[in-house]
């Protein structure tokens, strides 16, 4: 079974906007769909592997998990 996690949607949106990225650009950088970015930013379930890809694309690591996870 694929795992999901409860995230802080505002943290993802804030991190994206602080780097002047639109959802499509971040999705391309992370190798995920733009729907995944929308789901992250609206608090809907997203696979952990995709959350990690987005965090990495934004320049964050698992050490920054407290910023992004609830």
Secondary structure, 3 states (H helix, E strand, C coil): CCCECCECHHHHHHHHHHCCCCHHHHHHHHCCCHHHHHHHHCCCCCEHHHHHHHHHHCCCCHHHHHHHEC
